[in-house]
Every structure is written in structure tokens, then in C-alpha cells.
Amino acid sequence: MVRRVAREYLPGSHAGRVFASSTLLSAFGTGLFLAGSAVFFTRQAGLSAAQLGAGLSIAAAVGLVALLPLGAVADRAGARPTLVGALLWRALCFVALAFVQGPIAFTVAAACQAAAQNITGPVTQALVGTLSEEGDRTRMMAVVRTVRNIGFSLGALAAAPLLLTDSTWLNRGVLLGNALAFVASAVLLARLRLAAPARAVTVRNPLAAFGAVRDWRYLCLTALNSVLALHMTLLAVGLPLWVTRHEGAPDALVPVMIFVNTVLAVAFQVPFARRVTDPRSGAHALRWTGLALAGCAALLAVPAAAPPAVAIGAVLFACVALTAGELWQAAGGWELSYAYAPEDHRNVYLSLFSLGNSAQDMAGPLLVAAVVLPLGALGWFMLAALFVVAALLASLVVPLLDRRPSPGTPTAEAAATTPTPG
């Protein structure tokens, strides 16, 4: 039993275990930051809530603009050196953030940090592809995500005693501890020995990355995946607002739902991803995503006059359905985005795919709060239909990606049928 669980939840190679350990360290630091940063910046750095929000918004915009050029840099330098450099750069930024005073200095440091933060996701996925065997790539990404969630939780718990006092240095320890964790993660990652060196790629000016992605099929897949990624907005905005507006659902349900989602994600991300081993199973996972999220939205169409037991049951089942959709969407998105990214521009394409999630972060709250919630049951059924349509269209795009002409880069279909030498 123990061996079976270890095989499922632990990377099979030494390099994979080193990478998972590095991920745990960086996630621990991020958990420290997420739990204590708002308190520190408003308590010790002299920022108002409005200044903090404006600075973070500007930083997020800078991070989005920098993502594709940094993806081009990663194609030239390699995923591992880029990730090591991003971790060290973010550590420097967090040291700077620990000592900033005033909104301008905060915004500059936060923007520098956001640029490096955004590229870590795509290069992590590219590096996992290098470390994993062909059929094990998505399971390895699931392991990384599980480890990251555990690290977030541990970091958040460690931040609590640092915030129980008004001491500037103890509060500052939240950011300095984050920086130290990132340095340790980078050192561990730098010692990683890859089984084979990454293929050298000649990349033009990084700014040319904005015009490098011209495959409309991949763009369609990115857009459809971003629709299915609305589960993030539903968890952060939709379900909490639904609970607070529904007379039969107590506000105390909100933290319960977050807890249920986190526990289920940690326990089941790897089992959900284990069956996703190729583009066909990735497309199948996205179809299940659409059905699960449609079920979640339909459950939230419960009338406002419904008895408390019905309302509570509906929102809890909706949370479970949402989590299932989240796990399938993550697995399907990982597999398809990597499989159809051309090797010589892989980091740029993965960065583009990541931009789709960022677009969801910007448009999702407006869609849910300004359109779905005011329409009531009709709005939730319309959202359910949107999820089904997006999943079906994604299933149609995958065969088109298999048949696309891509000189110099074999399609996933061709790669699967080409005999290996020896």
C-alpha cells in the first residue's frame, strides 16, 4: 500500500524528486508572502489599501506584457537556467519589498517581481517535460501542483506567529523568509542534472515573440481553455457571493468551501492526471471539465427562496463539482498545451497559454459579478451552456492541431507514428 502511494504521488526519477523538493521550498516562501504581505504593506510600509491595490494592478499588467518576451528568452537560454534566474531575481525583489516605503517604490519593486513570477509557470511546465517520460508528463505536473499546494499551506501557517506582533522586523521576516526560500529553491534547482541537454535554439529579439505565435488553432485552444479556467473565478468570487446573497446559506460556508476545495485538490490531482497521457486523453479531460463545471453552475441556479438544507447542499455539491472540473482542466490543459507547442518555440507558446489564464483572471470576475449573478438562475444556466460549448469546441480543435502543417516540427499524430531509431 505504501509503495503504491509512493509510486503515484512521488516522482519516479532522482531529478524529479529534486525538482519537487525545489518546488516545495519556493511554494513555502510564496505561502509566507500570501498570508502576510497585505498586513505588512499596510502596517509597516505606509501604504493605504487603495495604494496597495493600484500597485498590484500595475505590477500585474507589467507581468503580462513581459511574459512572451521572457518566454523567448527561455527558448534561447533553456528552461532550467531561466527558472533559476527567475527565482533569484524574485528573491532580490522580495528583499527590496521588505524595505520599501511609499507607493512608488512599492510599485516598481512589485512590477519587477511580477515579471519574473509570470514566467515561472511556463518554464516549470517546459522543465517537467524534459524531466518526464512521454506518458508521465501530466502526472508529474500534477505532483508538482500537489507539492505546491502543500507548500502554500505550510508557508501560510508559518507566517502566523510573525504577524502576531507589531515588530517591524518580525513582520519583515515574512518577505525575507520568502526570499530565503527562493534562494534555497534556486540552489537546489541549479544542482539538478538533466538526463540530456536541452536542444540549442536560435531565437530572435525577445520582442519578436509577440509575432511568433501565429497558429490560429493553438490560439483557439488557448481561448477555449481560458473559458474552462473560469473555475478559478467561481471559487474566488462566484461561490462566496452566491453564499452571501442567499438567505438559506450561512456566510461560514465560504471558508468551508475553500477548505474542501484545497483538500480535494491535494488528494485527487494526481489520480485525475494519471489517465491523461496523450492529446486524445487530454481532450477527453477537457470534455469532462465542461460537464463538471456545467453541473456546478446548474446547481447554483437554486432559487433564493429554497430551504436552508437545499441551499447548503446545492452549494457544497457545486463546490465538489467545481473541484472535479478544476482537476480535469488542469490535467487536460497541461497535456495539450505542451504537446502542441513547437519544440523550437515551446516556452513562447506555453507563455501564451498561460496568458489565457491571466485573461480569465481579468474578465472572469466581471462576467460572474456583473452578468451571471444579477440574472439569477438564467445567468447560471447560461454559464453552464458556455462551459459545455467551450468543452465541445476544444474537442474539435484538437484534431485540427493534429493535422496542422508545421514545417520542421512533427505534429503529435506524426510523432506518435514515427518509428524510433534502433
BADO-872457 format. One record per residue (C-alpha): residue in one letter; x, y, z. Coordinates in steps of 0.5 Angstrom, whole numbers, padded with zeros to 4 digits, always signed. Example, Ala and Ser with C-alpha at 12.3 -4.5 7.8 and 13.67 -1.06 7.14 Angstrom:
2
<r code="a" east="+0025" north="-0009" up="+0016"/>
<r code="s" east="+0027" north="-0002" up="+0014"/>
***
This chain:
422
<r code="m" east="+0000" north="+0000" up="+0000"/>
<r code="v" east="+0005" north="+0005" up="+0002"/>
<r code="r" east="+0010" north="+0003" up="-0004"/>
<r code="r" east="+0003" north="+0004" up="-0009"/>
<r code="v" east="+0002" north="+0011" up="-0006"/>
<r code="a" east="+0009" north="+0013" up="-0006"/>
<r code="r" east="+0009" north="+0011" up="-0014"/>
<r code="e" east="+0003" north="+0015" up="-0015"/>
<r code="y" east="+0005" north="+0021" up="-0011"/>
<r code="l" east="+0013" north="+0022" up="-0012"/>
<r code="p" east="+0017" north="+0023" up="-0018"/>
<r code="g" east="+0020" north="+0017" up="-0021"/>
<r code="s" east="+0027" north="+0019" up="-0022"/>
<r code="h" east="+0032" north="+0023" up="-0018"/>
<r code="a" east="+0032" north="+0029" up="-0022"/>
<r code="g" east="+0024" north="+0029" up="-0021"/>
<r code="r" east="+0025" north="+0029" up="-0013"/>
<r code="v" east="+0030" north="+0034" up="-0013"/>
<r code="f" east="+0025" north="+0039" up="-0017"/>
<r code="a" east="+0019" north="+0037" up="-0013"/>
<r code="s" east="+0024" north="+0039" up="-0007"/>
<r code="s" east="+0026" north="+0046" up="-0010"/>
<r code="t" east="+0018" north="+0047" up="-0011"/>
<r code="l" east="+0016" north="+0046" up="-0004"/>
<r code="l" east="+0021" north="+0051" up="-0002"/>
<r code="s" east="+0019" north="+0056" up="-0007"/>
<r code="a" east="+0012" north="+0055" up="-0005"/>
<r code="f" east="+0013" north="+0055" up="+0002"/>
<r code="g" east="+0016" north="+0062" up="+0001"/>
<r code="t" east="+0010" north="+0064" up="-0003"/>
<r code="g" east="+0005" north="+0062" up="+0003"/>
<r code="l" east="+0009" north="+0066" up="+0007"/>
<r code="f" east="+0008" north="+0072" up="+0003"/>
<r code="l" east="+0001" north="+0071" up="+0001"/>
<r code="a" east="-0001" north="+0070" up="+0008"/>
<r code="g" east="+0003" north="+0076" up="+0011"/>
<r code="s" east="+0004" north="+0081" up="+0005"/>
<r code="a" east="-0002" north="+0085" up="+0006"/>
<r code="v" east="-0001" north="+0086" up="+0013"/>
<r code="f" east="+0006" north="+0088" up="+0013"/>
<r code="f" east="+0005" north="+0093" up="+0007"/>
<r code="t" east="-0001" north="+0097" up="+0010"/>
<r code="r" east="+0002" north="+0096" up="+0017"/>
<r code="q" east="+0010" north="+0098" up="+0016"/>
<r code="a" east="+0011" north="+0100" up="+0009"/>
<r code="g" east="+0006" north="+0106" up="+0010"/>
<r code="l" east="+0001" north="+0104" up="+0004"/>
<r code="s" east="-0006" north="+0105" up="+0004"/>
<r code="a" east="-0011" north="+0100" up="+0002"/>
<r code="a" east="-0012" north="+0104" up="-0005"/>
<r code="q" east="-0005" north="+0105" up="-0006"/>
<r code="l" east="-0003" north="+0097" up="-0005"/>
<r code="g" east="-0009" north="+0095" up="-0010"/>
<r code="a" east="-0007" north="+0100" up="-0015"/>
<r code="g" east="+0001" north="+0098" up="-0014"/>
<r code="l" east="-0001" north="+0091" up="-0015"/>
<r code="s" east="-0005" north="+0092" up="-0021"/>
<r code="i" east="+0000" north="+0096" up="-0025"/>
<r code="a" east="+0005" north="+0090" up="-0023"/>
<r code="a" east="+0000" north="+0085" up="-0026"/>
<r code="a" east="+0000" north="+0089" up="-0032"/>
<r code="v" east="+0008" north="+0089" up="-0033"/>
<r code="g" east="+0008" north="+0082" up="-0031"/>
<r code="l" east="+0003" north="+0080" up="-0037"/>
<r code="v" east="+0007" north="+0085" up="-0042"/>
<r code="a" east="+0014" north="+0082" up="-0040"/>
<r code="l" east="+0011" north="+0074" up="-0041"/>
<r code="l" east="+0012" north="+0073" up="-0048"/>
<r code="p" east="+0019" north="+0076" up="-0049"/>
<r code="l" east="+0021" north="+0072" up="-0043"/>
<r code="g" east="+0019" north="+0066" up="-0046"/>
<r code="a" east="+0023" north="+0068" up="-0052"/>
<r code="v" east="+0029" north="+0069" up="-0047"/>
<r code="a" east="+0027" north="+0062" up="-0044"/>
<r code="d" east="+0027" north="+0059" up="-0051"/>
<r code="r" east="+0034" north="+0061" up="-0052"/>
<r code="a" east="+0037" north="+0060" up="-0045"/>
<r code="g" east="+0034" north="+0054" up="-0043"/>
<r code="a" east="+0028" north="+0053" up="-0038"/>
<r code="r" east="+0032" north="+0051" up="-0032"/>
<r code="p" east="+0037" north="+0057" up="-0033"/>
<r code="t" east="+0031" north="+0061" up="-0034"/>
<r code="l" east="+0028" north="+0059" up="-0028"/>
<r code="v" east="+0034" north="+0059" up="-0023"/>
<r code="g" east="+0035" north="+0066" up="-0025"/>
<r code="a" east="+0027" north="+0068" up="-0024"/>
<r code="l" east="+0028" north="+0065" up="-0017"/>
<r code="l" east="+0034" north="+0069" up="-0015"/>
<r code="w" east="+0031" north="+0075" up="-0019"/>
<r code="r" east="+0025" north="+0075" up="-0015"/>
<r code="a" east="+0029" north="+0074" up="-0008"/>
<r code="l" east="+0032" north="+0080" up="-0009"/>
<r code="c" east="+0025" north="+0084" up="-0011"/>
<r code="f" east="+0023" north="+0081" up="-0004"/>
<r code="v" east="+0029" north="+0084" up="+0000"/>
<r code="a" east="+0027" north="+0090" up="-0004"/>
<r code="l" east="+0020" north="+0090" up="-0002"/>
<r code="a" east="+0022" north="+0088" up="+0005"/>
<r code="f" east="+0025" north="+0095" up="+0006"/>
<r code="v" east="+0020" north="+0100" up="+0001"/>
<r code="q" east="+0017" north="+0106" up="+0004"/>
<r code="g" east="+0011" north="+0109" up="+0000"/>
<r code="p" east="+0007" north="+0107" up="-0006"/>
<r code="i" east="+0012" north="+0109" up="-0012"/>
<r code="a" east="+0018" north="+0105" up="-0009"/>
<r code="f" east="+0013" north="+0099" up="-0008"/>
<r code="t" east="+0010" north="+0099" up="-0015"/>
<r code="v" east="+0017" north="+0099" up="-0018"/>
<r code="a" east="+0019" north="+0093" up="-0014"/>
<r code="a" east="+0013" north="+0089" up="-0015"/>
<r code="a" east="+0013" north="+0090" up="-0022"/>
<r code="c" east="+0020" north="+0087" up="-0022"/>
<r code="q" east="+0018" north="+0081" up="-0018"/>
<r code="a" east="+0011" north="+0080" up="-0022"/>
<r code="a" east="+0015" north="+0080" up="-0029"/>
<r code="a" east="+0019" north="+0074" up="-0026"/>
<r code="q" east="+0013" north="+0071" up="-0023"/>
<r code="n" east="+0009" north="+0070" up="-0029"/>
<r code="i" east="+0015" north="+0066" up="-0033"/>
<r code="t" east="+0016" north="+0061" up="-0027"/>
<r code="g" east="+0009" north="+0057" up="-0029"/>
<r code="p" east="+0011" north="+0056" up="-0037"/>
<r code="v" east="+0018" north="+0055" up="-0036"/>
<r code="t" east="+0016" north="+0050" up="-0030"/>
<r code="q" east="+0012" north="+0046" up="-0035"/>
<r code="a" east="+0017" north="+0046" up="-0040"/>
<r code="l" east="+0022" north="+0043" up="-0035"/>
<r code="v" east="+0018" north="+0038" up="-0033"/>
<r code="g" east="+0017" north="+0036" up="-0040"/>
<r code="t" east="+0025" north="+0035" up="-0040"/>
<r code="l" east="+0025" north="+0031" up="-0034"/>
<r code="s" east="+0019" north="+0026" up="-0035"/>
<r code="e" east="+0018" north="+0021" up="-0040"/>
<r code="e" east="+0013" north="+0022" up="-0045"/>
<r code="g" east="+0007" north="+0019" up="-0042"/>
<r code="d" east="+0008" north="+0021" up="-0035"/>
<r code="r" east="+0009" north="+0029" up="-0036"/>
<r code="t" east="+0002" north="+0031" up="-0034"/>
<r code="r" east="+0002" north="+0026" up="-0028"/>
<r code="m" east="+0009" north="+0030" up="-0026"/>
<r code="m" east="+0006" north="+0036" up="-0027"/>
<r code="a" east="+0000" north="+0034" up="-0022"/>
<r code="v" east="+0005" north="+0032" up="-0017"/>
<r code="v" east="+0009" north="+0039" up="-0017"/>
<r code="r" east="+0002" north="+0042" up="-0016"/>
<r code="t" east="+0000" north="+0038" up="-0010"/>
<r code="v" east="+0007" north="+0039" up="-0007"/>
<r code="r" east="+0006" north="+0047" up="-0009"/>
<r code="n" east="-0001" north="+0047" up="-0005"/>
<r code="i" east="+0002" north="+0043" up="+0001"/>
<r code="g" east="+0008" north="+0049" up="+0001"/>
<r code="f" east="+0003" north="+0054" up="+0001"/>
<r code="s" east="-0001" north="+0051" up="+0007"/>
<r code="l" east="+0006" north="+0050" up="+0011"/>
<r code="g" east="+0008" north="+0057" up="+0009"/>
<r code="a" east="+0002" north="+0061" up="+0011"/>
<r code="l" east="+0002" north="+0057" up="+0018"/>
<r code="a" east="+0009" north="+0059" up="+0019"/>
<r code="a" east="+0007" north="+0067" up="+0017"/>
<r code="a" east="+0002" north="+0067" up="+0023"/>
<r code="p" east="+0007" north="+0068" up="+0029"/>
<r code="l" east="+0011" north="+0073" up="+0025"/>
<r code="l" east="+0004" north="+0077" up="+0025"/>
<r code="l" east="+0002" north="+0077" up="+0032"/>
<r code="t" east="+0006" north="+0083" up="+0034"/>
<r code="d" east="+0008" north="+0090" up="+0031"/>
<r code="s" east="+0015" north="+0089" up="+0031"/>
<r code="t" east="+0018" north="+0091" up="+0024"/>
<r code="w" east="+0023" north="+0086" up="+0024"/>
<r code="l" east="+0018" north="+0080" up="+0025"/>
<r code="n" east="+0013" north="+0083" up="+0020"/>
<r code="r" east="+0019" north="+0084" up="+0015"/>
<r code="g" east="+0021" north="+0077" up="+0016"/>
<r code="v" east="+0015" north="+0075" up="+0012"/>
<r code="l" east="+0018" north="+0078" up="+0006"/>
<r code="l" east="+0026" north="+0076" up="+0008"/>
<r code="g" east="+0024" north="+0069" up="+0009"/>
<r code="n" east="+0020" north="+0068" up="+0003"/>
<r code="a" east="+0027" north="+0071" up="-0001"/>
<r code="l" east="+0031" north="+0066" up="+0003"/>
<r code="a" east="+0026" north="+0060" up="+0001"/>
<r code="f" east="+0027" north="+0062" up="-0006"/>
<r code="v" east="+0035" north="+0063" up="-0006"/>
<r code="a" east="+0035" north="+0056" up="-0003"/>
<r code="s" east="+0030" north="+0053" up="-0008"/>
<r code="a" east="+0034" north="+0056" up="-0014"/>
<r code="v" east="+0041" north="+0053" up="-0011"/>
<r code="l" east="+0037" north="+0046" up="-0011"/>
<r code="l" east="+0035" north="+0047" up="-0018"/>
<r code="a" east="+0042" north="+0049" up="-0020"/>
<r code="r" east="+0045" north="+0043" up="-0018"/>
<r code="l" east="+0040" north="+0039" up="-0022"/>
<r code="r" east="+0043" north="+0035" up="-0027"/>
<r code="l" east="+0039" north="+0033" up="-0033"/>
<r code="a" east="+0039" north="+0027" up="-0037"/>
<r code="a" east="+0040" north="+0030" up="-0044"/>
<r code="p" east="+0042" north="+0037" up="-0045"/>
<r code="a" east="+0037" north="+0042" up="-0048"/>
<r code="r" east="+0037" north="+0043" up="-0056"/>
<r code="a" east="+0040" north="+0049" up="-0057"/>
<r code="v" east="+0035" north="+0054" up="-0060"/>
<r code="t" east="+0036" north="+0061" up="-0064"/>
<r code="v" east="+0032" north="+0066" up="-0062"/>
<r code="r" east="+0031" north="+0073" up="-0065"/>
<r code="n" east="+0030" north="+0079" up="-0061"/>
<r code="p" east="+0025" north="+0077" up="-0055"/>
<r code="l" east="+0021" north="+0083" up="-0057"/>
<r code="a" east="+0019" north="+0079" up="-0063"/>
<r code="a" east="+0016" north="+0074" up="-0059"/>
<r code="f" east="+0009" north="+0078" up="-0060"/>
<r code="g" east="+0009" north="+0076" up="-0067"/>
<r code="a" east="+0012" north="+0069" up="-0066"/>
<r code="v" east="+0005" north="+0065" up="-0065"/>
<r code="r" east="+0001" north="+0065" up="-0071"/>
<r code="d" east="-0002" north="+0058" up="-0070"/>
<r code="w" east="-0009" north="+0060" up="-0070"/>
<r code="r" east="-0011" north="+0053" up="-0068"/>
<r code="y" east="-0007" north="+0054" up="-0062"/>
<r code="l" east="-0010" north="+0061" up="-0060"/>
<r code="c" east="-0017" north="+0058" up="-0061"/>
<r code="l" east="-0014" north="+0052" up="-0056"/>
<r code="t" east="-0012" north="+0058" up="-0051"/>
<r code="a" east="-0018" north="+0062" up="-0051"/>
<r code="l" east="-0023" north="+0056" up="-0050"/>
<r code="n" east="-0018" north="+0053" up="-0044"/>
<r code="s" east="-0019" north="+0060" up="-0041"/>
<r code="v" east="-0026" north="+0060" up="-0041"/>
<r code="l" east="-0026" north="+0053" up="-0038"/>
<r code="a" east="-0021" north="+0056" up="-0033"/>
<r code="l" east="-0027" north="+0060" up="-0030"/>
<r code="h" east="-0027" north="+0055" up="-0024"/>
<r code="m" east="-0022" north="+0060" up="-0021"/>
<r code="t" east="-0026" north="+0066" up="-0021"/>
<r code="l" east="-0032" north="+0062" up="-0019"/>
<r code="l" east="-0028" north="+0059" up="-0013"/>
<r code="a" east="-0026" north="+0066" up="-0011"/>
<r code="v" east="-0032" north="+0070" up="-0013"/>
<r code="g" east="-0038" north="+0067" up="-0015"/>
<r code="l" east="-0039" north="+0062" up="-0010"/>
<r code="p" east="-0037" north="+0067" up="-0004"/>
<r code="l" east="-0042" north="+0072" up="-0007"/>
<r code="w" east="-0047" north="+0067" up="-0008"/>
<r code="v" east="-0047" north="+0065" up="-0001"/>
<r code="t" east="-0047" north="+0072" up="+0002"/>
<r code="r" east="-0053" north="+0073" up="-0002"/>
<r code="h" east="-0057" north="+0067" up="-0001"/>
<r code="e" east="-0061" north="+0067" up="+0005"/>
<r code="g" east="-0061" north="+0060" up="+0007"/>
<r code="a" east="-0053" north="+0059" up="+0006"/>
<r code="p" east="-0049" north="+0062" up="+0012"/>
<r code="d" east="-0043" north="+0066" up="+0011"/>
<r code="a" east="-0039" north="+0061" up="+0015"/>
<r code="l" east="-0040" north="+0056" up="+0009"/>
<r code="v" east="-0034" north="+0060" up="+0005"/>
<r code="p" east="-0028" north="+0058" up="+0009"/>
<r code="v" east="-0031" north="+0051" up="+0009"/>
<r code="m" east="-0032" north="+0051" up="+0001"/>
<r code="i" east="-0024" north="+0054" up="+0001"/>
<r code="f" east="-0022" north="+0048" up="+0005"/>
<r code="v" east="-0026" north="+0043" up="+0002"/>
<r code="n" east="-0023" north="+0045" up="-0005"/>
<r code="t" east="-0016" north="+0045" up="-0002"/>
<r code="v" east="-0016" north="+0038" up="+0001"/>
<r code="l" east="-0020" north="+0035" up="-0005"/>
<r code="a" east="-0014" north="+0038" up="-0010"/>
<r code="v" east="-0009" north="+0036" up="-0006"/>
<r code="a" east="-0012" north="+0029" up="-0005"/>
<r code="f" east="-0014" north="+0028" up="-0012"/>
<r code="q" east="-0010" north="+0032" up="-0017"/>
<r code="v" east="-0005" north="+0026" up="-0018"/>
<r code="p" east="-0010" north="+0021" up="-0019"/>
<r code="f" east="-0014" north="+0025" up="-0024"/>
<r code="a" east="-0008" north="+0027" up="-0028"/>
<r code="r" east="-0005" north="+0020" up="-0028"/>
<r code="r" east="-0010" north="+0018" up="-0034"/>
<r code="v" east="-0008" north="+0024" up="-0038"/>
<r code="t" east="-0002" north="+0021" up="-0042"/>
<r code="d" east="-0003" north="+0024" up="-0049"/>
<r code="p" east="-0007" north="+0029" up="-0053"/>
<r code="r" east="-0013" north="+0025" up="-0054"/>
<r code="s" east="-0014" north="+0024" up="-0047"/>
<r code="g" east="-0012" north="+0031" up="-0046"/>
<r code="a" east="-0018" north="+0033" up="-0050"/>
<r code="h" east="-0023" north="+0028" up="-0046"/>
<r code="a" east="-0021" north="+0031" up="-0040"/>
<r code="l" east="-0023" north="+0038" up="-0042"/>
<r code="r" east="-0030" north="+0035" up="-0044"/>
<r code="w" east="-0031" north="+0032" up="-0037"/>
<r code="t" east="-0028" north="+0039" up="-0035"/>
<r code="g" east="-0034" north="+0042" up="-0039"/>
<r code="l" east="-0039" north="+0037" up="-0036"/>
<r code="a" east="-0037" north="+0038" up="-0029"/>
<r code="l" east="-0037" north="+0046" up="-0029"/>
<r code="a" east="-0044" north="+0046" up="-0032"/>
<r code="g" east="-0046" north="+0042" up="-0027"/>
<r code="c" east="-0043" north="+0046" up="-0022"/>
<r code="a" east="-0047" north="+0052" up="-0025"/>
<r code="a" east="-0053" north="+0049" up="-0025"/>
<r code="l" east="-0053" north="+0047" up="-0018"/>
<r code="l" east="-0052" north="+0055" up="-0017"/>
<r code="a" east="-0059" north="+0056" up="-0020"/>
<r code="v" east="-0063" north="+0054" up="-0014"/>
<r code="p" east="-0068" north="+0059" up="-0012"/>
<r code="a" east="-0067" north="+0065" up="-0007"/>
<r code="a" east="-0073" north="+0062" up="-0003"/>
<r code="a" east="-0070" north="+0055" up="-0003"/>
<r code="p" east="-0070" north="+0052" up="+0004"/>
<r code="p" east="-0063" north="+0052" up="+0008"/>
<r code="a" east="-0062" north="+0045" up="+0007"/>
<r code="v" east="-0063" north="+0045" up="+0000"/>
<r code="a" east="-0058" north="+0052" up="-0001"/>
<r code="i" east="-0053" north="+0049" up="+0003"/>
<r code="g" east="-0053" north="+0042" up="+0000"/>
<r code="a" east="-0053" north="+0045" up="-0007"/>
<r code="v" east="-0047" north="+0050" up="-0006"/>
<r code="l" east="-0043" north="+0044" up="-0003"/>
<r code="f" east="-0044" north="+0039" up="-0008"/>
<r code="a" east="-0043" north="+0045" up="-0013"/>
<r code="c" east="-0036" north="+0046" up="-0010"/>
<r code="v" east="-0034" north="+0039" up="-0011"/>
<r code="a" east="-0036" north="+0039" up="-0018"/>
<r code="l" east="-0032" north="+0045" up="-0019"/>
<r code="t" east="-0026" north="+0042" up="-0016"/>
<r code="a" east="-0027" north="+0036" up="-0020"/>
<r code="g" east="-0027" north="+0041" up="-0026"/>
<r code="e" east="-0021" north="+0044" up="-0024"/>
<r code="l" east="-0017" north="+0038" up="-0023"/>
<r code="w" east="-0019" north="+0036" up="-0030"/>
<r code="q" east="-0018" north="+0042" up="-0033"/>
<r code="a" east="-0011" north="+0043" up="-0030"/>
<r code="a" east="-0009" north="+0036" up="-0033"/>
<r code="g" east="-0012" north="+0037" up="-0040"/>
<r code="g" east="-0009" north="+0044" up="-0041"/>
<r code="w" east="-0002" north="+0041" up="-0038"/>
<r code="e" east="-0002" north="+0036" up="-0044"/>
<r code="l" east="-0005" north="+0040" up="-0049"/>
<r code="s" east="-0001" north="+0046" up="-0049"/>
<r code="y" east="+0006" north="+0042" up="-0048"/>
<r code="a" east="+0004" north="+0037" up="-0054"/>
<r code="y" east="+0002" north="+0042" up="-0059"/>
<r code="a" east="+0008" north="+0047" up="-0057"/>
<r code="p" east="+0013" north="+0047" up="-0063"/>
<r code="e" east="+0020" north="+0045" up="-0060"/>
<r code="d" east="+0024" north="+0051" up="-0062"/>
<r code="h" east="+0019" north="+0056" up="-0059"/>
<r code="r" east="+0016" north="+0052" up="-0053"/>
<r code="n" east="+0017" north="+0057" up="-0048"/>
<r code="v" east="+0014" north="+0062" up="-0052"/>
<r code="y" east="+0008" north="+0058" up="-0054"/>
<r code="l" east="+0007" north="+0056" up="-0046"/>
<r code="s" east="+0007" north="+0063" up="-0044"/>
<r code="l" east="+0002" north="+0065" up="-0049"/>
<r code="f" east="-0002" north="+0059" up="-0046"/>
<r code="s" east="-0001" north="+0062" up="-0039"/>
<r code="l" east="-0004" north="+0069" up="-0042"/>
<r code="g" east="-0010" north="+0066" up="-0043"/>
<r code="n" east="-0011" north="+0064" up="-0035"/>
<r code="s" east="-0009" north="+0071" up="-0034"/>
<r code="a" east="-0014" north="+0074" up="-0039"/>
<r code="q" east="-0019" north="+0070" up="-0035"/>
<r code="d" east="-0017" north="+0073" up="-0028"/>
<r code="m" east="-0019" north="+0080" up="-0031"/>
<r code="a" east="-0025" north="+0078" up="-0035"/>
<r code="g" east="-0028" north="+0073" up="-0030"/>
<r code="p" east="-0030" north="+0077" up="-0024"/>
<r code="l" east="-0033" north="+0082" up="-0029"/>
<r code="l" east="-0037" north="+0076" up="-0032"/>
<r code="v" east="-0039" north="+0073" up="-0026"/>
<r code="a" east="-0041" north="+0079" up="-0021"/>
<r code="a" east="-0044" north="+0084" up="-0027"/>
<r code="v" east="-0047" north="+0079" up="-0031"/>
<r code="v" east="-0049" north="+0072" up="-0028"/>
<r code="l" east="-0050" north="+0074" up="-0021"/>
<r code="p" east="-0055" north="+0079" up="-0023"/>
<r code="l" east="-0059" north="+0075" up="-0028"/>
<r code="g" east="-0060" north="+0069" up="-0022"/>
<r code="a" east="-0062" north="+0062" up="-0025"/>
<r code="l" east="-0062" north="+0065" up="-0032"/>
<r code="g" east="-0055" north="+0067" up="-0031"/>
<r code="w" east="-0052" north="+0061" up="-0028"/>
<r code="f" east="-0056" north="+0056" up="-0034"/>
<r code="m" east="-0052" north="+0061" up="-0039"/>
<r code="l" east="-0046" north="+0060" up="-0036"/>
<r code="a" east="-0047" north="+0052" up="-0036"/>
<r code="a" east="-0048" north="+0052" up="-0043"/>
<r code="l" east="-0042" north="+0056" up="-0044"/>
<r code="f" east="-0038" north="+0051" up="-0041"/>
<r code="v" east="-0041" north="+0046" up="-0045"/>
<r code="v" east="-0040" north="+0049" up="-0051"/>
<r code="a" east="-0033" north="+0051" up="-0050"/>
<r code="a" east="-0031" north="+0044" up="-0048"/>
<r code="l" east="-0034" north="+0041" up="-0054"/>
<r code="l" east="-0030" north="+0046" up="-0059"/>
<r code="a" east="-0024" north="+0045" up="-0055"/>
<r code="s" east="-0025" north="+0037" up="-0057"/>
<r code="l" east="-0026" north="+0040" up="-0064"/>
<r code="v" east="-0020" north="+0044" up="-0064"/>
<r code="v" east="-0015" north="+0038" up="-0062"/>
<r code="p" east="-0016" north="+0034" up="-0069"/>
<r code="l" east="-0014" north="+0040" up="-0073"/>
<r code="l" east="-0008" north="+0041" up="-0069"/>
<r code="d" east="-0006" north="+0034" up="-0070"/>
<r code="r" east="-0007" north="+0036" up="-0078"/>
<r code="r" east="-0004" north="+0043" up="-0078"/>
<r code="p" east="+0002" north="+0044" up="-0083"/>
<r code="s" east="+0008" north="+0045" up="-0079"/>
<r code="p" east="+0015" north="+0045" up="-0083"/>
<r code="g" east="+0021" north="+0042" up="-0079"/>
<r code="t" east="+0016" north="+0040" up="-0073"/>
<r code="p" east="+0012" north="+0034" up="-0073"/>
<r code="t" east="+0005" north="+0034" up="-0070"/>
<r code="a" east="+0003" north="+0030" up="-0064"/>
<r code="e" east="+0000" north="+0025" up="-0069"/>
<r code="a" east="+0006" north="+0024" up="-0073"/>
<r code="a" east="+0011" north="+0024" up="-0067"/>
<r code="a" east="+0006" north="+0018" up="-0065"/>
<r code="t" east="+0007" north="+0014" up="-0071"/>
<r code="t" east="+0014" north="+0015" up="-0073"/>
<r code="p" east="+0019" north="+0009" up="-0071"/>
<r code="t" east="+0024" north="+0011" up="-0066"/>
<r code="p" east="+0031" north="+0009" up="-0069"/>
<r code="g" east="+0035" north="+0003" up="-0066"/>
***
